[in-house]
Amino acid sequence: MEKERRTKFSILNIAVMAVLVAMQIVLARFAGIQINEGLRLSFESIPIILAGFWLGPVGGMLVAAVADFLGWLVSGYGVYFPLYTVGPVLLGLLSGIGAKLFLKGEPTWKSGWKAILLVLAAEVCSSLLYGTWALTLYYSIIVGKEVPFSVLFLTRISTKPVTMVLDALLTFLIHKAVYRTVVCKVLRRPAPKQN
């Protein structure tokens, strides 16, 4: 147990987590497109999903929580709303669990559909369902506006599927492209046999 704990929080793992946190903050706070008050398009989920894939559920959750909190500090949005952080943390958890269960071995084009379905399922749970609920609470508690859940859900469902599909495709392509470099060399895990 102690050896497993040491490997999860090795210097290399922490360095990879820091890079993914930085990527998430840049993608979320500076590279996103704000469509309206409650809707934005960005690829901020990709570093969190990759953290789940490469570092497991705990690594995915830590990257999500730290990136969300530091991103809030950097952007100065006002009042911190911890319930909104649960969505990205849930994404990191689901990506990590799903990767452990379904993504064994080096990613291939043949096994890519598993990664894409995994990302879509994790994003539906964390971003579309939980994120809409948390956003509804945020507007009613912090902003003081009553915006019905159904209105926010319908607004988000009109654009979120496009982002989710792009997230899934880009995540798989990045995962496949850098797997041997990041996972096998940097994180020092043995190169597994291909699926």
N, C-alpha and C positions, 0 to 999 in steps of 0.2 A: 504493500500500500504506500509506504514512504517513497519507494523508488518511482512508483507511478506518479505520485504527487510532484517529485522533483523533475521528472521529465515533462510534465504539463507546464511547469513554470520555469523551464530552463531559460538561459539567457537568449538563446536563439528563438524560442517560442515567444518570449516577451518582445523581442525585436520585431518579429513578424507581426505580432499583435499591434505594436506601435505604428508600424507602416500602414496596416489596414485601418487603424483608427484615423490616421492622418488622411488617408485616401477617402474615407467615409465623410469626414468633416468637409473636405474640399468639394466632393461631389454633392453633398447635401446643402451646404451653406453658400457655395459660390458658383456651382455649375448647374444648379436647378433652374427651371423656368416656372415662375409663379403665374398661373393662369387667372385665378381669382383668389379671394380671401381664404378659402378652404381647400384649394386644389393646386397642386404643383407637379410638374414632371421632372424627375431626376433619376439618376442611376445610383442613388445612395445605398441601396440594398445590396449591391454586388459585393463590396468588401465584407459585409456582415455574413453573407452566404458563404463566401470563400473562407472566412474564419471558421465557420461551422464545418465546412468540408475538410479543411486542413488541420484544424486544431481541436475539433470535437465540439460537443455541446457547451462545455464550460468556456472554451476559448471564444466561441461564437457569441455567447451571452456577455462575456467580459468586453469584447470589442464593441458590441452594440451599446452597452451601458456607458462605458467610458466615452465613446464617440458622441453619444447623444448628450451627455452632460457637458463635455468640453465644447461641443458645438453650440450648445445653449449659451455657455459663457462667452464664446467668441462672437456670436451674433447679437447678444444683448436683447433677446425678445421680451424681457420683462420678467414676469413671474414664472418660475420653474414649475412644471406640472409633471410630477413623477409618474402618474398613470399613463402618460403618453410614451414614456420610456419603455413600458412593458411590451409594446408592439415590436420594436426592433429586437429587444431581448428574446421575445418569443420566436422571432425569425431566426436568430442565431441558434437557439435551442433546437428548433425543428430541423434546421439545416444540418446541424451536427448529428442529431439522432438519425435522421434519414440517411446521411452519408455513411454512418457506421453500419446501418442495416442493409442498404441497397447499393452503395457505391464501393464495392470491394475491387481493388486492383487499379491499374492504370486506366484512365479514361480513354475510350475508343469511340469512333463514330457509331459503331454498332450499339454500344451501351449508353450513348448520349441521351436517348429518350428517357432513361431512368433519371438522369440528372435534371433534365428539363421538367419532367413531371413532378419531381421532388421540389424544385424551386417554385413551381406554380402552386402546388398544394401548400407549401409553407407561406407563400405570400398571400394566398387567399385567407388563411387563418389569421396571420399576423397583421397584415396591412389593410386588407379589404374589410374583414369582419371586425377584428379588435380595434384597428385604427379608426374606423368610422365611429364606433362606439365611444372611444376615447376622445375623438374630436368633438363629438356631440356634447360630452361632459365638459370639455374644455370651454366650449362656447357658452354653455349655460352657467358654469361656475366662475370661470376667470373673466371672460369677456362680458358676461351679463346678458347675452342674447339667447333667446330660445329658438334654436334651429332644430326642427324635427329630425330624428334619426333617418327617416325614410327619404327626406330631401337630400341630406348629405350622402346617404348611400347611393341614391340614384345619380347624383352628381359625380361621385367617385367612380361608380361602375361604368360611366360613360367614357372615361379615359384610362382608368387604372389597368384594365386588361391589356392595353397596348404596352404600357410600361412593364407589366408583369411578364409578358411574352418576350419583350426585348431583354429584360433582366435575365430571364432563363437562358435565352440563346447566348447572350454575351458572357454570362457566368460560365456556361459550359465551355465556350471557346477559350476563355481565359484559363480556366481550370485545365483544359487539355493542353494548351500551349505552354504553360509554365509548371506543369506537374512535376516533371523530372528535375527541373531546376530548384523550385521552391520546396516541394515536399520531400524529394529524395536527397537533394544535396544540402539545402539550407537547414531543413528540419531534421536531416540525417536519418530518414526512415529508409529501410531497404526498398529498392525498386521491386514492386510486386510483378507477378506474371500478368500478362494482359488477359482481359475477359474474353 
